[in-house]
């Protein structure tokens, strides 16, 4: 799946969740749909954060390897 279609799908699902929250009558339902919206937006942001340019020519990006650690190393490289 290309990065663009992944973003489009995440944002589409986030919009659907927001619309569902707007029409939900119970507070627990509203909360549930707003949490889903947030999760889809975070998924899109994480993909963007960790995406690396693809070797292909279509401009798509692929997900890079996970970070080993967020802590700075004890010895500089």
mmCIF file of the N, C-alpha and C atoms, coordinates in Angstrom:
data_MODEL
# 
_entry.id   MODEL 
# 
loop_
_atom_site.group_PDB 
_atom_site.id 
_atom_site.type_symbol 
_atom_site.label_atom_id 
_atom_site.label_alt_id 
_atom_site.label_comp_id 
_atom_site.label_asym_id 
_atom_site.label_entity_id 
_atom_site.label_seq_id 
_atom_site.pdbx_PDB_ins_code 
_atom_site.Cartn_x 
_atom_site.Cartn_y 
_atom_site.Cartn_z 
_atom_site.occupancy 
_atom_site.B_iso_or_equiv 
_atom_site.pdbx_formal_charge 
_atom_site.auth_seq_id 
_atom_site.auth_comp_id 
_atom_site.auth_asym_id 
_atom_site.auth_atom_id 
_atom_site.pdbx_PDB_model_num 
ATOM 1   N N  . UNK A 1 1  ? 0.858   -1.166 0.000  1.00 0.00 ? 1  UNK A N  1 
ATOM 2   C CA . UNK A 1 1  ? 0.000   0.000  0.000  1.00 0.00 ? 1  UNK A CA 1 
ATOM 3   C C  . UNK A 1 1  ? 0.904   1.228  0.000  1.00 0.00 ? 1  UNK A C  1 
ATOM 4   N N  . UNK A 1 2  ? 0.617   2.151  -0.894 1.00 0.00 ? 2  UNK A N  1 
ATOM 5   C CA . UNK A 1 2  ? 1.435   3.361  -0.949 1.00 0.00 ? 2  UNK A CA 1 
ATOM 6   C C  . UNK A 1 2  ? 1.105   4.262  0.239  1.00 0.00 ? 2  UNK A C  1 
ATOM 7   N N  . UNK A 1 3  ? 2.034   5.142  0.532  1.00 0.00 ? 3  UNK A N  1 
ATOM 8   C CA . UNK A 1 3  ? 1.848   6.050  1.669  1.00 0.00 ? 3  UNK A CA 1 
ATOM 9   C C  . UNK A 1 3  ? 0.631   6.937  1.464  1.00 0.00 ? 3  UNK A C  1 
ATOM 10  N N  . UNK A 1 4  ? 0.436   7.409  0.235  1.00 0.00 ? 4  UNK A N  1 
ATOM 11  C CA . UNK A 1 4  ? -0.695  8.299  -0.023 1.00 0.00 ? 4  UNK A CA 1 
ATOM 12  C C  . UNK A 1 4  ? -2.021  7.597  0.224  1.00 0.00 ? 4  UNK A C  1 
ATOM 13  N N  . UNK A 1 5  ? -2.166  6.358  -0.239 1.00 0.00 ? 5  UNK A N  1 
ATOM 14  C CA . UNK A 1 5  ? -3.430  5.663  -0.025 1.00 0.00 ? 5  UNK A CA 1 
ATOM 15  C C  . UNK A 1 5  ? -3.604  5.326  1.455  1.00 0.00 ? 5  UNK A C  1 
ATOM 16  N N  . UNK A 1 6  ? -2.508  5.078  2.165  1.00 0.00 ? 6  UNK A N  1 
ATOM 17  C CA . UNK A 1 6  ? -2.593  4.824  3.602  1.00 0.00 ? 6  UNK A CA 1 
ATOM 18  C C  . UNK A 1 6  ? -3.090  6.075  4.322  1.00 0.00 ? 6  UNK A C  1 
ATOM 19  N N  . UNK A 1 7  ? -2.516  7.240  3.976  1.00 0.00 ? 7  UNK A N  1 
ATOM 20  C CA . UNK A 1 7  ? -2.964  8.495  4.592  1.00 0.00 ? 7  UNK A CA 1 
ATOM 21  C C  . UNK A 1 7  ? -4.428  8.759  4.283  1.00 0.00 ? 7  UNK A C  1 
ATOM 22  N N  . UNK A 1 8  ? -4.797  8.573  3.024  1.00 0.00 ? 8  UNK A N  1 
ATOM 23  C CA . UNK A 1 8  ? -6.191  8.801  2.624  1.00 0.00 ? 8  UNK A CA 1 
ATOM 24  C C  . UNK A 1 8  ? -7.136  7.919  3.426  1.00 0.00 ? 8  UNK A C  1 
ATOM 25  N N  . UNK A 1 9  ? -6.769  6.665  3.597  1.00 0.00 ? 9  UNK A N  1 
ATOM 26  C CA . UNK A 1 9  ? -7.619  5.730  4.348  1.00 0.00 ? 9  UNK A CA 1 
ATOM 27  C C  . UNK A 1 9  ? -7.696  6.132  5.826  1.00 0.00 ? 9  UNK A C  1 
ATOM 28  N N  . UNK A 1 10 ? -6.581  6.511  6.407  1.00 0.00 ? 10 UNK A N  1 
ATOM 29  C CA . UNK A 1 10 ? -6.580  6.942  7.812  1.00 0.00 ? 10 UNK A CA 1 
ATOM 30  C C  . UNK A 1 10 ? -7.470  8.161  8.007  1.00 0.00 ? 10 UNK A C  1 
ATOM 31  N N  . UNK A 1 11 ? -7.317  9.146  7.133  1.00 0.00 ? 11 UNK A N  1 
ATOM 32  C CA . UNK A 1 11 ? -8.122  10.363 7.272  1.00 0.00 ? 11 UNK A CA 1 
ATOM 33  C C  . UNK A 1 11 ? -9.593  10.106 6.970  1.00 0.00 ? 11 UNK A C  1 
ATOM 34  N N  . UNK A 1 12 ? -9.885  9.206  6.030  1.00 0.00 ? 12 UNK A N  1 
ATOM 35  C CA . UNK A 1 12 ? -11.277 8.858  5.749  1.00 0.00 ? 12 UNK A CA 1 
ATOM 36  C C  . UNK A 1 12 ? -11.913 8.224  6.975  1.00 0.00 ? 12 UNK A C  1 
ATOM 37  N N  . UNK A 1 13 ? -11.205 7.285  7.593  1.00 0.00 ? 13 UNK A N  1 
ATOM 38  C CA . UNK A 1 13 ? -11.737 6.619  8.783  1.00 0.00 ? 13 UNK A CA 1 
ATOM 39  C C  . UNK A 1 13 ? -11.853 7.576  9.966  1.00 0.00 ? 13 UNK A C  1 
ATOM 40  N N  . UNK A 1 14 ? -10.913 8.508  10.078 1.00 0.00 ? 14 UNK A N  1 
ATOM 41  C CA . UNK A 1 14 ? -10.991 9.509  11.150 1.00 0.00 ? 14 UNK A CA 1 
ATOM 42  C C  . UNK A 1 14 ? -12.231 10.388 10.960 1.00 0.00 ? 14 UNK A C  1 
ATOM 43  N N  . UNK A 1 15 ? -12.503 10.783 9.707  1.00 0.00 ? 15 UNK A N  1 
ATOM 44  C CA . UNK A 1 15 ? -13.709 11.583 9.430  1.00 0.00 ? 15 UNK A CA 1 
ATOM 45  C C  . UNK A 1 15 ? -14.978 10.805 9.765  1.00 0.00 ? 15 UNK A C  1 
ATOM 46  N N  . UNK A 1 16 ? -15.011 9.531  9.394  1.00 0.00 ? 16 UNK A N  1 
ATOM 47  C CA . UNK A 1 16 ? -16.178 8.699  9.714  1.00 0.00 ? 16 UNK A CA 1 
ATOM 48  C C  . UNK A 1 16 ? -16.382 8.595  11.219 1.00 0.00 ? 16 UNK A C  1 
ATOM 49  N N  . UNK A 1 17 ? -15.292 8.428  11.955 1.00 0.00 ? 17 UNK A N  1 
ATOM 50  C CA . UNK A 1 17 ? -15.393 8.331  13.415 1.00 0.00 ? 17 UNK A CA 1 
ATOM 51  C C  . UNK A 1 17 ? -15.910 9.642  14.002 1.00 0.00 ? 17 UNK A C  1 
ATOM 52  N N  . UNK A 1 18 ? -15.436 10.789 13.479 1.00 0.00 ? 18 UNK A N  1 
ATOM 53  C CA . UNK A 1 18 ? -15.896 12.090 13.964 1.00 0.00 ? 18 UNK A CA 1 
ATOM 54  C C  . UNK A 1 18 ? -17.390 12.260 13.688 1.00 0.00 ? 18 UNK A C  1 
ATOM 55  N N  . UNK A 1 19 ? -17.831 11.883 12.481 1.00 0.00 ? 19 UNK A N  1 
ATOM 56  C CA . UNK A 1 19 ? -19.266 11.984 12.154 1.00 0.00 ? 19 UNK A CA 1 
ATOM 57  C C  . UNK A 1 19 ? -20.094 11.086 13.058 1.00 0.00 ? 19 UNK A C  1 
ATOM 58  N N  . UNK A 1 20 ? -19.594 9.894  13.333 1.00 0.00 ? 20 UNK A N  1 
ATOM 59  C CA . UNK A 1 20 ? -20.307 8.980  14.231 1.00 0.00 ? 20 UNK A CA 1 
ATOM 60  C C  . UNK A 1 20 ? -20.405 9.564  15.633 1.00 0.00 ? 20 UNK A C  1 
ATOM 61  N N  . UNK A 1 21 ? -19.342 10.219 16.082 1.00 0.00 ? 21 UNK A N  1 
ATOM 62  C CA . UNK A 1 21 ? -19.360 10.848 17.409 1.00 0.00 ? 21 UNK A CA 1 
ATOM 63  C C  . UNK A 1 21 ? -20.378 11.975 17.451 1.00 0.00 ? 21 UNK A C  1 
ATOM 64  N N  . UNK A 1 22 ? -20.496 12.710 16.357 1.00 0.00 ? 22 UNK A N  1 
ATOM 65  C CA . UNK A 1 22 ? -21.425 13.832 16.319 1.00 0.00 ? 22 UNK A CA 1 
ATOM 66  C C  . UNK A 1 22 ? -22.885 13.389 16.400 1.00 0.00 ? 22 UNK A C  1 
ATOM 67  N N  . UNK A 1 23 ? -23.185 12.190 15.875 1.00 0.00 ? 23 UNK A N  1 
ATOM 68  C CA . UNK A 1 23 ? -24.576 11.745 15.895 1.00 0.00 ? 23 UNK A CA 1 
ATOM 69  C C  . UNK A 1 23 ? -24.877 10.779 17.036 1.00 0.00 ? 23 UNK A C  1 
ATOM 70  N N  . UNK A 1 24 ? -23.848 10.348 17.749 1.00 0.00 ? 24 UNK A N  1 
ATOM 71  C CA . UNK A 1 24 ? -24.050 9.417  18.867 1.00 0.00 ? 24 UNK A CA 1 
ATOM 72  C C  . UNK A 1 24 ? -24.807 10.120 19.992 1.00 0.00 ? 24 UNK A C  1 
ATOM 73  N N  . UNK A 1 25 ? -25.696 9.365  20.631 1.00 0.00 ? 25 UNK A N  1 
ATOM 74  C CA . UNK A 1 25 ? -26.514 9.972  21.685 1.00 0.00 ? 25 UNK A CA 1 
ATOM 75  C C  . UNK A 1 25 ? -25.952 9.730  23.088 1.00 0.00 ? 25 UNK A C  1 
ATOM 76  N N  . UNK A 1 26 ? -25.250 8.641  23.271 1.00 0.00 ? 26 UNK A N  1 
ATOM 77  C CA . UNK A 1 26 ? -24.719 8.321  24.597 1.00 0.00 ? 26 UNK A CA 1 
ATOM 78  C C  . UNK A 1 26 ? -23.275 8.823  24.729 1.00 0.00 ? 26 UNK A C  1 
ATOM 79  N N  . UNK A 1 27 ? -22.926 9.399  25.887 1.00 0.00 ? 27 UNK A N  1 
ATOM 80  C CA . UNK A 1 27 ? -21.559 9.891  26.085 1.00 0.00 ? 27 UNK A CA 1 
ATOM 81  C C  . UNK A 1 27 ? -20.492 8.815  25.861 1.00 0.00 ? 27 UNK A C  1 
ATOM 82  N N  . UNK A 1 28 ? -20.760 7.600  26.277 1.00 0.00 ? 28 UNK A N  1 
ATOM 83  C CA . UNK A 1 28 ? -19.772 6.527  26.085 1.00 0.00 ? 28 UNK A CA 1 
ATOM 84  C C  . UNK A 1 28 ? -19.540 6.268  24.597 1.00 0.00 ? 28 UNK A C  1 
ATOM 85  N N  . UNK A 1 29 ? -20.594 6.363  23.785 1.00 0.00 ? 29 UNK A N  1 
ATOM 86  C CA . UNK A 1 29 ? -20.444 6.185  22.340 1.00 0.00 ? 29 UNK A CA 1 
ATOM 87  C C  . UNK A 1 29 ? -19.625 7.324  21.750 1.00 0.00 ? 29 UNK A C  1 
ATOM 88  N N  . UNK A 1 30 ? -19.921 8.547  22.168 1.00 0.00 ? 30 UNK A N  1 
ATOM 89  C CA . UNK A 1 30 ? -19.161 9.701  21.676 1.00 0.00 ? 30 UNK A CA 1 
ATOM 90  C C  . UNK A 1 30 ? -17.672 9.531  21.986 1.00 0.00 ? 30 UNK A C  1 
ATOM 91  N N  . UNK A 1 31 ? -17.399 9.151  23.230 1.00 0.00 ? 31 UNK A N  1 
ATOM 92  C CA . UNK A 1 31 ? -16.011 8.949  23.645 1.00 0.00 ? 31 UNK A CA 1 
ATOM 93  C C  . UNK A 1 31 ? -15.337 7.875  22.799 1.00 0.00 ? 31 UNK A C  1 
ATOM 94  N N  . UNK A 1 32 ? -16.035 6.772  22.574 1.00 0.00 ? 32 UNK A N  1 
ATOM 95  C CA . UNK A 1 32 ? -15.491 5.672  21.779 1.00 0.00 ? 32 UNK A CA 1 
ATOM 96  C C  . UNK A 1 32 ? -15.127 6.156  20.373 1.00 0.00 ? 32 UNK A C  1 
ATOM 97  N N  . UNK A 1 33 ? -16.039 6.855  19.719 1.00 0.00 ? 33 UNK A N  1 
ATOM 98  C CA . UNK A 1 33 ? -15.775 7.307  18.354 1.00 0.00 ? 33 UNK A CA 1 
ATOM 99  C C  . UNK A 1 33 ? -14.687 8.371  18.300 1.00 0.00 ? 33 UNK A C  1 
ATOM 100 N N  . UNK A 1 34 ? -14.625 9.231  19.305 1.00 0.00 ? 34 UNK A N  1 
ATOM 101 C CA . UNK A 1 34 ? -13.556 10.235 19.333 1.00 0.00 ? 34 UNK A CA 1 
ATOM 102 C C  . UNK A 1 34 ? -12.196 9.578  19.563 1.00 0.00 ? 34 UNK A C  1 
ATOM 103 N N  . UNK A 1 35 ? -12.170 8.500  20.340 1.00 0.00 ? 35 UNK A N  1 
ATOM 104 C CA . UNK A 1 35 ? -10.920 7.750  20.526 1.00 0.00 ? 35 UNK A CA 1 
ATOM 105 C C  . UNK A 1 35 ? -10.498 7.083  19.216 1.00 0.00 ? 35 UNK A C  1 
ATOM 106 N N  . UNK A 1 36 ? -11.470 6.545  18.486 1.00 0.00 ? 36 UNK A N  1 
ATOM 107 C CA . UNK A 1 36 ? -11.148 5.948  17.182 1.00 0.00 ? 36 UNK A CA 1 
ATOM 108 C C  . UNK A 1 36 ? -10.581 7.007  16.235 1.00 0.00 ? 36 UNK A C  1 
ATOM 109 N N  . UNK A 1 37 ? -11.196 8.178  16.225 1.00 0.00 ? 37 UNK A N  1 
ATOM 110 C CA . UNK A 1 37 ? -10.699 9.259  15.378 1.00 0.00 ? 37 UNK A CA 1 
ATOM 111 C C  . UNK A 1 37 ? -9.244  9.559  15.726 1.00 0.00 ? 37 UNK A C  1 
ATOM 112 N N  . UNK A 1 38 ? -8.965  9.687  17.008 1.00 0.00 ? 38 UNK A N  1 
ATOM 113 C CA . UNK A 1 38 ? -7.607  9.991  17.456 1.00 0.00 ? 38 UNK A CA 1 
ATOM 114 C C  . UNK A 1 38 ? -6.632  8.896  17.036 1.00 0.00 ? 38 UNK A C  1 
ATOM 115 N N  . UNK A 1 39 ? -7.040  7.642  17.154 1.00 0.00 ? 39 UNK A N  1 
ATOM 116 C CA . UNK A 1 39 ? -6.156  6.529  16.780 1.00 0.00 ? 39 UNK A CA 1 
ATOM 117 C C  . UNK A 1 39 ? -5.824  6.561  15.286 1.00 0.00 ? 39 UNK A C  1 
ATOM 118 N N  . UNK A 1 40 ? -6.808  6.881  14.443 1.00 0.00 ? 40 UNK A N  1 
ATOM 119 C CA . UNK A 1 40 ? -6.551  6.947  13.002 1.00 0.00 ? 40 UNK A CA 1 
ATOM 120 C C  . UNK A 1 40 ? -5.620  8.111  12.668 1.00 0.00 ? 40 UNK A C  1 
ATOM 121 N N  . UNK A 1 41 ? -5.789  9.235  13.359 1.00 0.00 ? 41 UNK A N  1 
ATOM 122 C CA . UNK A 1 41 ? -4.903  10.372 13.107 1.00 0.00 ? 41 UNK A CA 1 
ATOM 123 C C  . UNK A 1 41 ? -3.478  10.086 13.578 1.00 0.00 ? 41 UNK A C  1 
ATOM 124 N N  . UNK A 1 42 ? -3.356  9.388  14.692 1.00 0.00 ? 42 UNK A N  1 
ATOM 125 C CA . UNK A 1 42 ? -2.027  9.003  15.187 1.00 0.00 ? 42 UNK A CA 1 
ATOM 126 C C  . UNK A 1 42 ? -1.373  8.015  14.222 1.00 0.00 ? 42 UNK A C  1 
ATOM 127 N N  . UNK A 1 43 ? -2.154  7.080  13.698 1.00 0.00 ? 43 UNK A N  1 
ATOM 128 C CA . UNK A 1 43 ? -1.608  6.107  12.738 1.00 0.00 ? 43 UNK A CA 1 
ATOM 129 C C  . UNK A 1 43 ? -1.040  6.825  11.514 1.00 0.00 ? 43 UNK A C  1 
ATOM 130 N N  . UNK A 1 44 ? -1.762  7.821  11.015 1.00 0.00 ? 44 UNK A N  1 
ATOM 131 C CA . UNK A 1 44 ? -1.276  8.580  9.862  1.00 0.00 ? 44 UNK A CA 1 
ATOM 132 C C  . UNK A 1 44 ? -0.011  9.347  10.218 1.00 0.00 ? 44 UNK A C  1 
ATOM 133 N N  . UNK A 1 45 ? 0.018   9.955  11.392 1.00 0.00 ? 45 UNK A N  1 
ATOM 134 C CA . UNK A 1 45 ? 1.188   10.723 11.819 1.00 0.00 ? 45 UNK A CA 1 
ATOM 135 C C  . UNK A 1 45 ? 2.401   9.819  12.017 1.00 0.00 ? 45 UNK A C  1 
ATOM 136 N N  . UNK A 1 46 ? 2.193   8.662  12.599 1.00 0.00 ? 46 UNK A N  1 
ATOM 137 C CA . UNK A 1 46 ? 3.312   7.733  12.813 1.00 0.00 ? 46 UNK A CA 1 
ATOM 138 C C  . UNK A 1 46 ? 3.858   7.237  11.485 1.00 0.00 ? 46 UNK A C  1 
ATOM 139 N N  . UNK A 1 47 ? 2.972   6.978  10.544 1.00 0.00 ? 47 UNK A N  1 
ATOM 140 C CA . UNK A 1 47 ? 3.432   6.536  9.221  1.00 0.00 ? 47 UNK A CA 1 
ATOM 141 C C  . UNK A 1 47 ? 4.284   7.625  8.582  1.00 0.00 ? 47 UNK A C  1 
ATOM 142 N N  . UNK A 1 48 ? 3.837   8.878  8.733  1.00 0.00 ? 48 UNK A N  1 
ATOM 143 C CA . UNK A 1 48 ? 4.584   9.989  8.162  1.00 0.00 ? 48 UNK A CA 1 
ATOM 144 C C  . UNK A 1 48 ? 5.930   10.144 8.860  1.00 0.00 ? 48 UNK A C  1 
ATOM 145 N N  . UNK A 1 49 ? 5.937   9.985  10.172 1.00 0.00 ? 49 UNK A N  1 
ATOM 146 C CA . UNK A 1 49 ? 7.154   10.149 10.954 1.00 0.00 ? 49 UNK A CA 1 
ATOM 147 C C  . UNK A 1 49 ? 8.209   9.108  10.598 1.00 0.00 ? 49 UNK A C  1 
ATOM 148 N N  . UNK A 1 50 ? 7.782   7.866  10.380 1.00 0.00 ? 50 UNK A N  1 
ATOM 149 C CA . UNK A 1 50 ? 8.729   6.780  10.147 1.00 0.00 ? 50 UNK A CA 1 
ATOM 150 C C  . UNK A 1 50 ? 8.838   6.377  8.687  1.00 0.00 ? 50 UNK A C  1 
ATOM 151 N N  . UNK A 1 51 ? 8.175   7.094  7.800  1.00 0.00 ? 51 UNK A N  1 
ATOM 152 C CA . UNK A 1 51 ? 8.239   6.759  6.373  1.00 0.00 ? 51 UNK A CA 1 
ATOM 153 C C  . UNK A 1 51 ? 9.598   7.152  5.813  1.00 0.00 ? 51 UNK A C  1 
ATOM 154 N N  . UNK A 1 52 ? 10.085  6.322  4.917  1.00 0.00 ? 52 UNK A N  1 
ATOM 155 C CA . UNK A 1 52 ? 11.327  6.612  4.215  1.00 0.00 ? 52 UNK A CA 1 
ATOM 156 C C  . UNK A 1 52 ? 11.024  6.587  2.728  1.00 0.00 ? 52 UNK A C  1 
ATOM 157 N N  . UNK A 1 53 ? 11.712  7.403  1.948  1.00 0.00 ? 53 UNK A N  1 
ATOM 158 C CA . UNK A 1 53 ? 11.463  7.402  0.510  1.00 0.00 ? 53 UNK A CA 1 
ATOM 159 C C  . UNK A 1 53 ? 11.667  6.015  -0.082 1.00 0.00 ? 53 UNK A C  1 
ATOM 160 N N  . UNK A 1 54 ? 10.783  5.640  -0.951 1.00 0.00 ? 54 UNK A N  1 
ATOM 161 C CA . UNK A 1 54 ? 10.853  4.361  -1.637 1.00 0.00 ? 54 UNK A CA 1 
ATOM 162 C C  . UNK A 1 54 ? 11.910  4.451  -2.737 1.00 0.00 ? 54 UNK A C  1 
ATOM 163 N N  . UNK A 1 55 ? 12.450  3.325  -3.121 1.00 0.00 ? 55 UNK A N  1 
ATOM 164 C CA . UNK A 1 55 ? 13.436  3.281  -4.189 1.00 0.00 ? 55 UNK A CA 1 
ATOM 165 C C  . UNK A 1 55 ? 12.768  3.375  -5.562 1.00 0.00 ? 55 UNK A C  1 
ATOM 166 N N  . UNK A 1 56 ? 11.455  3.214  -5.602 1.00 0.00 ? 56 UNK A N  1 
ATOM 167 C CA . UNK A 1 56 ? 10.723  3.244  -6.866 1.00 0.00 ? 56 UNK A CA 1 
ATOM 168 C C  . UNK A 1 56 ? 10.573  4.650  -7.405 1.00 0.00 ? 56 UNK A C  1 
ATOM 169 N N  . UNK A 1 57 ? 9.810   4.760  -8.471 1.00 0.00 ? 57 UNK A N  1 
ATOM 170 C CA . UNK A 1 57 ? 9.646   6.041  -9.149 1.00 0.00 ? 57 UNK A CA 1 
ATOM 171 C C  . UNK A 1 57 ? 8.272   6.637  -8.934 1.00 0.00 ? 57 UNK A C  1 
ATOM 172 N N  . UNK A 1 58 ? 7.423   6.010  -8.133 1.00 0.00 ? 58 UNK A N  1 
ATOM 173 C CA . UNK A 1 58 ? 6.046   6.489  -7.984 1.00 0.00 ? 58 UNK A CA 1 
ATOM 174 C C  . UNK A 1 58 ? 5.885   7.504  -6.851 1.00 0.00 ? 58 UNK A C  1 
ATOM 175 N N  . UNK A 1 59 ? 6.947   7.841  -6.140 1.00 0.00 ? 59 UNK A N  1 
ATOM 176 C CA . UNK A 1 59 ? 6.865   8.822  -5.072 1.00 0.00 ? 59 UNK A CA 1 
ATOM 177 C C  . UNK A 1 59 ? 6.294   8.268  -3.780 1.00 0.00 ? 59 UNK A C  1 
ATOM 178 N N  . UNK A 1 60 ? 6.025   6.961  -3.730 1.00 0.00 ? 60 UNK A N  1 
ATOM 179 C CA . UNK A 1 60 ? 5.479   6.365  -2.516 1.00 0.00 ? 60 UNK A CA 1 
ATOM 180 C C  . UNK A 1 60 ? 6.572   6.211  -1.473 1.00 0.00 ? 60 UNK A C  1 
ATOM 181 N N  . UNK A 1 61 ? 6.164   6.065  -0.241 1.00 0.00 ? 61 UNK A N  1 
ATOM 182 C CA . UNK A 1 61 ? 7.120   5.877  0.852  1.00 0.00 ? 61 UNK A CA 1 
ATOM 183 C C  . UNK A 1 61 ? 6.825   4.564  1.546  1.00 0.00 ? 61 UNK A C  1 
ATOM 184 N N  . UNK A 1 62 ? 7.854   3.957  2.039  1.00 0.00 ? 62 UNK A N  1 
ATOM 185 C CA . UNK A 1 62 ? 7.709   2.712  2.786  1.00 0.00 ? 62 UNK A CA 1 
ATOM 186 C C  . UNK A 1 62 ? 8.058   2.978  4.246  1.00 0.00 ? 62 UNK A C  1 
ATOM 187 N N  . UNK A 1 63 ? 7.500   2.197  5.131  1.00 0.00 ? 63 UNK A N  1 
ATOM 188 C CA . UNK A 1 63 ? 7.779   2.347  6.552  1.00 0.00 ? 63 UNK A CA 1 
ATOM 189 C C  . UNK A 1 63 ? 9.196   1.865  6.826  1.00 0.00 ? 63 UNK A C  1 
ATOM 190 N N  . UNK A 1 64 ? 9.933   2.661  7.572  1.00 0.00 ? 64 UNK A N  1 
ATOM 191 C CA . UNK A 1 64 ? 11.305  2.319  7.913  1.00 0.00 ? 64 UNK A CA 1 
ATOM 192 C C  . UNK A 1 64 ? 11.366  1.420  9.125  1.00 0.00 ? 64 UNK A C  1 
ATOM 193 N N  . UNK A 1 65 ? 12.557  0.973  9.468  1.00 0.00 ? 65 UNK A N  1 
ATOM 194 C CA . UNK A 1 65 ? 12.715  0.107  10.633 1.00 0.00 ? 65 UNK A CA 1 
ATOM 195 C C  . UNK A 1 65 ? 12.414  0.872  11.919 1.00 0.00 ? 65 UNK A C  1 
ATOM 196 N N  . UNK A 1 66 ? 11.967  0.176  12.956 1.00 0.00 ? 66 UNK A N  1 
ATOM 197 C CA . UNK A 1 66 ? 11.690  0.868  14.226 1.00 0.00 ? 66 UNK A CA 1 
ATOM 198 C C  . UNK A 1 66 ? 12.983  1.372  14.861 1.00 0.00 ? 66 UNK A C  1 
ATOM 199 N N  . UNK A 1 67 ? 12.847  2.413  15.653 1.00 0.00 ? 67 UNK A N  1 
ATOM 200 C CA . UNK A 1 67 ? 14.003  2.935  16.360 1.00 0.00 ? 67 UNK A CA 1 
ATOM 201 C C  . UNK A 1 67 ? 14.425  1.952  17.445 1.00 0.00 ? 67 UNK A C  1 
ATOM 202 N N  . UNK A 1 68 ? 15.719  1.792  17.636 1.00 0.00 ? 68 UNK A N  1 
ATOM 203 C CA . UNK A 1 68 ? 16.202  0.887  18.674 1.00 0.00 ? 68 UNK A CA 1 
ATOM 204 C C  . UNK A 1 68 ? 15.995  1.480  20.055 1.00 0.00 ? 68 UNK A C  1 
ATOM 205 N N  . UNK A 1 69 ? 16.244  2.770  20.175 1.00 0.00 ? 69 UNK A N  1 
ATOM 206 C CA . UNK A 1 69 ? 16.105  3.408  21.472 1.00 0.00 ? 69 UNK A CA 1 
ATOM 207 C C  . UNK A 1 69 ? 15.950  4.907  21.276 1.00 0.00 ? 69 UNK A C  1 
ATOM 208 N N  . UNK A 1 70 ? 15.186  5.513  22.130 1.00 0.00 ? 70 UNK A N  1 
ATOM 209 C CA . UNK A 1 70 ? 15.055  6.960  22.087 1.00 0.00 ? 70 UNK A CA 1 
ATOM 210 C C  . UNK A 1 70 ? 16.043  7.632  23.034 1.00 0.00 ? 70 UNK A C  1 
ATOM 211 N N  . UNK A 1 71 ? 16.764  6.828  23.835 1.00 0.00 ? 71 UNK A N  1 
ATOM 212 C CA . UNK A 1 71 ? 17.738  7.362  24.764 1.00 0.00 ? 71 UNK A CA 1 
ATOM 213 C C  . UNK A 1 71 ? 19.035  7.656  24.017 1.00 0.00 ? 71 UNK A C  1 
ATOM 214 N N  . UNK A 1 72 ? 19.699  8.766  24.334 1.00 0.00 ? 72 UNK A N  1 
ATOM 215 C CA . UNK A 1 72 ? 20.988  9.038  23.692 1.00 0.00 ? 72 UNK A CA 1 
ATOM 216 C C  . UNK A 1 72 ? 22.028  8.015  24.134 1.00 0.00 ? 72 UNK A C  1 
ATOM 217 N N  . UNK A 1 73 ? 22.917  7.694  23.236 1.00 0.00 ? 73 UNK A N  1 
ATOM 218 C CA . UNK A 1 73 ? 23.950  6.721  23.579 1.00 0.00 ? 73 UNK A CA 1 
ATOM 219 C C  . UNK A 1 73 ? 24.950  7.342  24.563 1.00 0.00 ? 73 UNK A C  1 
ATOM 220 N N  . UNK A 1 74 ? 25.574  6.499  25.350 1.00 0.00 ? 74 UNK A N  1 
ATOM 221 C CA . UNK A 1 74 ? 26.523  6.954  26.362 1.00 0.00 ? 74 UNK A CA 1 
ATOM 222 C C  . UNK A 1 74 ? 27.795  7.495  25.719 1.00 0.00 ? 74 UNK A C  1 
ATOM 223 N N  . UNK A 1 75 ? 28.168  6.917  24.579 1.00 0.00 ? 75 UNK A N  1 
ATOM 224 C CA . UNK A 1 75 ? 29.371  7.362  23.897 1.00 0.00 ? 75 UNK A CA 1 
ATOM 225 C C  . UNK A 1 75 ? 28.989  7.948  22.552 1.00 0.00 ? 75 UNK A C  1 
ATOM 226 N N  . UNK A 1 76 ? 29.502  9.108  22.220 1.00 0.00 ? 76 UNK A N  1 
ATOM 227 C CA . UNK A 1 76 ? 29.169  9.697  20.901 1.00 0.00 ? 76 UNK A CA 1 
ATOM 228 C C  . UNK A 1 76 ? 29.766  8.871  19.773 1.00 0.00 ? 76 UNK A C  1 
ATOM 229 N N  . UNK A 1 77 ? 29.076  8.881  18.641 1.00 0.00 ? 77 UNK A N  1 
ATOM 230 C CA . UNK A 1 77 ? 29.569  8.129  17.475 1.00 0.00 ? 77 UNK A CA 1 
ATOM 231 C C  . UNK A 1 77 ? 30.565  8.919  16.697 1.00 0.00 ? 77 UNK A C  1 
# 
